[in-house]
């Protein structure tokens, strides 16, 4: 809202910060007195129009409850102050919120199955809330904090960054980009390792299957036939018209399984 008003007319923002423009005149003794409406000239009317214009901007998109809260305010500054108290609380409330958010900030950790971007999004939500309440952080503080709460599995990468980068000049975006690249390489390596493990497991299964005796083969075949029979009955009920082709496919599947096991 602050940016919107400043972009609309920066003078209007100053009216919110400093109070409304008040037409005045100088008396013979040199004292300033507030003009009466009948004494207004063209410049005075422009001043009053600005006072009303900035109030109108603040009224936009207010719900009925908020409008009721500020409807008695005489100036844009009064409206802004009332909205600040309503949404940010009094100084005591703001301090309590800062303390709670700082605790959340200090205890922040990256989840086990969380990506770098998911973690960073959660982290920035917390820091942005603190910034809105007046708590500021340097870029170096945020960078060091992110490196501290990364899991132990990232320890090698954290050490590499600390040794290769100057944390005083390293931006948060550069750090996150660096971590995302490392995350991508880790995921690719894990996928390759998983493929190798599956290949080894399949090889072991094939070796084990060759050692099964005839009784085991018969039992496995019966279980597969029973399973496919139930599947066939379910398909018959749902799709009667397509049952013929499905029956042939299931029979072929059973034959394939039997031949593989034998």
The 8 nearest C-alpha neighbors of each residue, nearest first, counted from 0:
[[1, 3, 2, 4, 57, 5, 56, 6],
 [0, 2, 4, 3, 5, 12, 6, 15],
 [3, 1, 5, 0, 4, 6, 7, 12],
 [2, 4, 0, 6, 1, 5, 7, 8],
 [5, 3, 7, 1, 6, 2, 12, 8],
 [6, 4, 9, 2, 8, 7, 3, 12],
 [7, 5, 3, 4, 8, 2, 9, 1],
 [8, 6, 4, 5, 3, 9, 11, 2],
 [7, 9, 5, 10, 11, 6, 4, 12],
 [10, 8, 5, 12, 11, 6, 13, 7],
 [9, 11, 13, 12, 8, 14, 5, 49],
 [10, 12, 14, 9, 13, 8, 53, 15],
 [13, 11, 15, 9, 14, 10, 5, 4],
 [14, 12, 16, 10, 15, 11, 17, 9],
 [13, 15, 18, 11, 19, 17, 12, 16],
 [16, 14, 76, 12, 13, 75, 18, 17],
 [17, 15, 13, 14, 18, 76, 12, 79],
 [18, 16, 14, 15, 13, 19, 76, 12],
 [17, 19, 14, 76, 15, 16, 20, 74],
 [20, 18, 14, 50, 21, 74, 17, 75],
 [19, 21, 46, 22, 50, 18, 47, 14],
 [20, 22, 19, 23, 33, 46, 47, 43],
 [23, 21, 43, 34, 33, 20, 24, 46],
 [22, 24, 33, 34, 32, 21, 31, 25],
 [25, 23, 32, 31, 34, 26, 33, 22],
 [24, 26, 31, 30, 29, 32, 27, 23],
 [27, 25, 29, 28, 30, 31, 24, 32],
 [26, 28, 29, 25, 30, 31, 24, 32],
 [27, 29, 26, 30, 25, 31, 32, 24],
 [30, 28, 26, 27, 25, 31, 24, 32],
 [31, 29, 26, 25, 28, 32, 27, 24],
 [32, 30, 25, 24, 23, 26, 29, 33],
 [31, 33, 23, 24, 34, 25, 30, 26],
 [34, 32, 23, 22, 24, 35, 31, 21],
 [33, 35, 23, 22, 38, 24, 32, 36],
 [34, 36, 38, 37, 33, 39, 22, 23],
 [37, 35, 38, 39, 34, 40, 43, 44],
 [36, 38, 35, 39, 34, 40, 43, 44],
 [39, 37, 36, 35, 34, 40, 43, 24],
 [40, 38, 43, 36, 37, 44, 41, 34],
 [39, 41, 43, 42, 44, 38, 37, 45],
 [42, 40, 44, 43, 45, 39, 46, 47],
 [43, 41, 45, 44, 40, 46, 39, 22],
 [42, 44, 46, 40, 39, 45, 41, 22],
 [45, 43, 47, 41, 46, 42, 48, 40],
 [46, 44, 48, 42, 43, 47, 49, 41],
 [45, 47, 43, 49, 44, 48, 20, 42],
 [46, 48, 50, 44, 49, 45, 43, 51],
 [49, 47, 45, 51, 50, 46, 52, 44],
 [48, 50, 52, 46, 47, 51, 53, 45],
 [49, 51, 47, 48, 52, 53, 19, 46],
 [52, 50, 54, 48, 49, 53, 55, 47],
 [51, 53, 49, 55, 54, 50, 48, 56],
 [52, 54, 56, 55, 51, 50, 11, 49],
 [55, 53, 75, 51, 57, 56, 52, 58],
 [54, 56, 52, 58, 53, 57, 51, 59],
 [57, 55, 53, 54, 58, 59, 52, 4],
 [56, 58, 54, 55, 59, 53, 75, 78],
 [57, 59, 55, 56, 61, 54, 60, 66],
 [60, 58, 57, 56, 61, 55, 62, 54],
 [61, 59, 62, 58, 57, 56, 66, 63],
 [60, 62, 59, 58, 66, 65, 63, 57],
 [61, 63, 65, 64, 66, 60, 67, 59],
 [64, 62, 66, 65, 67, 61, 68, 60],
 [65, 63, 67, 66, 62, 68, 61, 69],
 [66, 64, 68, 67, 62, 63, 61, 69],
 [65, 67, 63, 68, 69, 64, 70, 61],
 [68, 66, 64, 70, 65, 69, 63, 71],
 [67, 69, 65, 66, 70, 64, 71, 81],
 [70, 68, 66, 72, 71, 67, 78, 65],
 [71, 69, 67, 72, 66, 68, 78, 73],
 [70, 72, 69, 73, 68, 67, 78, 66],
 [73, 71, 69, 77, 70, 78, 74, 75],
 [72, 74, 71, 77, 75, 78, 70, 76],
 [73, 75, 77, 76, 72, 19, 78, 54],
 [76, 74, 78, 54, 15, 77, 79, 53],
 [75, 77, 15, 79, 74, 18, 78, 80],
 [76, 78, 80, 74, 75, 79, 72, 81],
 [79, 77, 75, 81, 76, 80, 69, 72],
 [80, 78, 76, 82, 81, 77, 83, 75],
 [79, 81, 83, 77, 82, 78, 76, 84],
 [82, 80, 78, 84, 83, 79, 77, 85],
 [83, 81, 85, 79, 84, 80, 86, 78],
 [84, 82, 80, 86, 85, 81, 87, 79],
 [83, 85, 88, 81, 87, 82, 89, 86],
 [84, 86, 82, 83, 88, 87, 81, 89],
 [87, 85, 83, 84, 88, 82, 81, 89],
 [86, 88, 84, 83, 85, 93, 89, 132],
 [89, 87, 84, 92, 85, 93, 86, 90],
 [88, 90, 92, 91, 84, 93, 87, 85],
 [89, 91, 93, 92, 94, 88, 87, 84],
 [90, 92, 94, 89, 93, 95, 88, 96],
 [91, 93, 95, 89, 88, 94, 90, 96],
 [94, 92, 90, 96, 95, 91, 88, 89],
 [93, 95, 97, 91, 92, 96, 90, 98],
 [96, 94, 92, 98, 97, 93, 99, 91],
 [95, 97, 93, 99, 98, 94, 100, 92],
 [96, 98, 94, 100, 95, 99, 101, 93],
 [97, 99, 101, 95, 96, 100, 94, 102],
 [100, 98, 96, 102, 101, 97, 95, 103],
 [99, 101, 103, 97, 102, 98, 104, 96],
 [102, 100, 104, 98, 103, 99, 97, 105],
 [101, 103, 105, 99, 104, 100, 106, 98],
 [102, 104, 100, 106, 101, 105, 107, 99],
 [105, 103, 101, 107, 102, 106, 100, 125],
 [104, 106, 102, 103, 107, 101, 144, 100],
 [107, 105, 103, 104, 102, 108, 101, 148],
 [106, 108, 104, 105, 103, 148, 109, 122],
 [109, 107, 148, 110, 106, 149, 150, 118],
 [108, 110, 118, 149, 148, 113, 111, 150],
 [111, 109, 113, 112, 108, 118, 114, 150],
 [110, 112, 113, 109, 150, 114, 108, 149],
 [113, 111, 110, 114, 109, 117, 115, 118],
 [114, 112, 110, 111, 117, 118, 109, 115],
 [115, 113, 117, 116, 118, 112, 182, 110],
 [114, 116, 118, 117, 119, 179, 113, 178],
 [117, 115, 119, 118, 114, 120, 179, 175],
 [118, 116, 114, 120, 119, 115, 113, 121],
 [117, 119, 115, 121, 116, 120, 109, 114],
 [118, 120, 122, 116, 121, 117, 123, 115],
 [119, 121, 117, 123, 122, 118, 116, 124],
 [122, 120, 124, 118, 119, 123, 117, 125],
 [121, 123, 119, 125, 124, 120, 118, 126],
 [122, 124, 126, 120, 125, 121, 127, 119],
 [125, 123, 121, 127, 122, 126, 128, 120],
 [124, 126, 128, 123, 122, 127, 129, 121],
 [125, 127, 123, 129, 128, 124, 130, 122],
 [128, 126, 130, 124, 129, 125, 123, 131],
 [129, 127, 131, 125, 126, 130, 124, 132],
 [128, 130, 126, 134, 132, 127, 131, 97],
 [129, 131, 134, 127, 133, 132, 135, 128],
 [132, 130, 128, 129, 133, 127, 134, 126],
 [133, 131, 129, 130, 134, 128, 93, 97],
 [132, 134, 130, 131, 135, 129, 97, 128],
 [135, 133, 130, 129, 132, 136, 131, 97],
 [134, 136, 130, 133, 137, 129, 126, 131],
 [137, 135, 140, 138, 141, 134, 130, 139],
 [136, 138, 140, 139, 141, 135, 142, 167],
 [139, 137, 141, 140, 142, 170, 136, 171],
 [138, 140, 142, 167, 137, 141, 166, 143],
 [141, 139, 137, 143, 138, 142, 144, 136],
 [140, 142, 144, 138, 139, 143, 145, 137],
 [143, 141, 139, 145, 144, 140, 171, 138],
 [144, 142, 146, 140, 145, 141, 139, 147],
 [143, 145, 141, 147, 142, 146, 140, 148],
 [146, 144, 142, 147, 143, 148, 141, 149],
 [145, 147, 143, 144, 149, 148, 157, 142],
 [148, 146, 144, 145, 149, 143, 157, 150],
 [147, 149, 108, 145, 146, 150, 109, 144],
 [148, 150, 146, 147, 109, 153, 145, 151],
 [151, 149, 152, 153, 148, 109, 154, 111],
 [152, 150, 154, 153, 149, 155, 148, 157],
 [151, 153, 150, 154, 155, 149, 156, 157],
 [154, 152, 151, 156, 150, 155, 157, 149],
 [155, 153, 157, 151, 156, 152, 158, 150],
 [154, 156, 158, 157, 153, 159, 152, 151],
 [155, 157, 159, 153, 158, 154, 160, 181],
 [156, 158, 154, 160, 159, 155, 146, 153],
 [159, 157, 161, 155, 156, 160, 154, 162],
 [158, 160, 156, 162, 157, 161, 163, 155],
 [161, 159, 163, 157, 162, 164, 158, 156],
 [162, 160, 158, 159, 164, 163, 157, 166],
 [161, 163, 159, 160, 164, 158, 165, 157],
 [162, 164, 160, 161, 159, 165, 158, 166],
 [165, 163, 160, 161, 166, 162, 169, 159],
 [164, 166, 167, 168, 169, 163, 161, 162],
 [167, 165, 169, 168, 164, 139, 142, 161],
 [166, 168, 139, 165, 169, 138, 170, 164],
 [167, 169, 166, 165, 170, 139, 138, 164],
 [168, 170, 166, 167, 165, 173, 171, 174],
 [171, 169, 173, 172, 174, 168, 138, 142],
 [170, 172, 174, 173, 142, 175, 169, 138],
 [173, 171, 175, 174, 170, 176, 169, 177],
 [174, 172, 176, 170, 171, 175, 177, 169],
 [173, 175, 177, 171, 172, 176, 178, 170],
 [176, 174, 178, 172, 177, 173, 179, 171],
 [177, 175, 179, 173, 174, 178, 172, 180],
 [176, 178, 174, 180, 175, 179, 173, 181],
 [177, 179, 175, 181, 180, 176, 182, 174],
 [180, 178, 182, 176, 181, 177, 175, 183],
 [181, 179, 183, 177, 182, 178, 176, 184],
 [180, 182, 178, 184, 179, 183, 185, 177],
 [183, 181, 179, 185, 180, 184, 178, 186],
 [182, 184, 186, 180, 181, 185, 179, 187],
 [183, 185, 187, 181, 186, 182, 188, 180],
 [186, 184, 182, 188, 183, 187, 189, 181],
 [185, 187, 189, 183, 188, 184, 190, 182],
 [186, 188, 190, 184, 189, 185, 183, 191],
 [187, 189, 191, 185, 190, 186, 184, 192],
 [190, 188, 192, 186, 191, 187, 193, 185],
 [191, 189, 193, 187, 188, 192, 186, 194],
 [190, 192, 188, 194, 189, 193, 187, 195],
 [191, 193, 189, 195, 190, 194, 188, 196],
 [194, 192, 190, 196, 195, 191, 189, 197],
 [195, 193, 197, 191, 192, 196, 198, 190],
 [194, 196, 198, 192, 193, 197, 199, 191],
 [195, 197, 193, 199, 198, 194, 200, 192],
 [198, 196, 200, 194, 199, 195, 201, 193],
 [199, 197, 195, 201, 196, 200, 194, 202],
 [198, 200, 202, 196, 197, 201, 195, 203],
 [201, 199, 197, 203, 202, 198, 196, 204],
 [202, 200, 204, 198, 203, 199, 197, 205],
 [201, 203, 199, 205, 200, 204, 198, 206],
 [202, 204, 206, 200, 201, 205, 207, 199],
 [205, 203, 201, 207, 206, 202, 208, 200],
 [206, 204, 208, 202, 203, 207, 201, 209],
 [207, 205, 203, 204, 209, 208, 202, 210],
 [206, 208, 204, 210, 209, 205, 203, 211],
 [209, 207, 205, 210, 211, 206, 204, 260],
 [210, 208, 207, 206, 211, 205, 261, 260],
 [209, 211, 208, 207, 212, 206, 205, 213],
 [212, 210, 208, 209, 215, 216, 213, 207],
 [211, 213, 215, 214, 210, 216, 209, 217],
 [212, 214, 216, 215, 217, 211, 261, 218],
 [215, 213, 217, 216, 212, 218, 211, 219],
 [216, 214, 218, 217, 213, 212, 211, 219],
 [217, 215, 213, 219, 214, 218, 220, 212],
 [216, 218, 220, 214, 215, 219, 221, 213],
 [217, 219, 215, 221, 220, 216, 214, 222],
 [220, 218, 222, 216, 221, 217, 215, 223],
 [219, 221, 217, 223, 222, 218, 257, 216],
 [222, 220, 224, 218, 219, 223, 225, 217],
 [223, 221, 225, 219, 220, 224, 226, 218],
 [222, 224, 226, 220, 225, 221, 227, 219],
 [223, 225, 221, 227, 226, 222, 228, 220],
 [224, 226, 222, 228, 223, 227, 221, 229],
 [227, 225, 223, 229, 228, 224, 222, 230],
 [226, 228, 230, 224, 229, 225, 231, 223],
 [229, 227, 231, 225, 230, 226, 224, 232],
 [230, 228, 232, 227, 226, 231, 233, 225],
 [229, 231, 227, 233, 228, 232, 234, 226],
 [232, 230, 228, 234, 229, 233, 227, 235],
 [231, 233, 235, 229, 230, 234, 228, 236],
 [232, 234, 230, 236, 231, 235, 229, 237],
 [233, 235, 237, 231, 236, 232, 238, 230],
 [236, 234, 239, 232, 242, 233, 238, 237],
 [237, 235, 233, 234, 238, 239, 232, 231],
 [236, 238, 234, 235, 239, 233, 232, 242],
 [237, 239, 235, 241, 240, 234, 236, 242],
 [240, 238, 235, 242, 241, 236, 237, 234],
 [241, 239, 238, 242, 243, 235, 244, 237],
 [240, 242, 238, 239, 243, 244, 245, 235],
 [241, 243, 245, 239, 235, 244, 240, 246],
 [242, 244, 246, 245, 241, 247, 240, 239],
 [245, 243, 247, 246, 242, 241, 248, 249],
 [244, 246, 242, 248, 247, 243, 249, 241],
 [247, 245, 243, 249, 244, 248, 242, 250],
 [246, 248, 250, 244, 245, 249, 251, 243],
 [249, 247, 245, 251, 250, 246, 252, 244],
 [248, 250, 252, 246, 251, 247, 245, 253],
 [251, 249, 247, 253, 252, 248, 246, 254],
 [250, 252, 254, 248, 249, 253, 255, 247],
 [253, 251, 249, 255, 250, 254, 248, 256],
 [252, 254, 256, 250, 255, 251, 257, 249],
 [253, 255, 251, 257, 252, 256, 258, 250],
 [256, 254, 252, 258, 253, 257, 259, 251],
 [255, 257, 259, 253, 258, 254, 260, 252],
 [258, 256, 254, 260, 259, 255, 220, 253],
 [257, 259, 261, 255, 256, 260, 254, 253],
 [260, 258, 256, 257, 261, 255, 254, 208],
 [261, 259, 257, 258, 256, 216, 208, 220],
 [260, 258, 259, 257, 216, 209, 208, 256]]
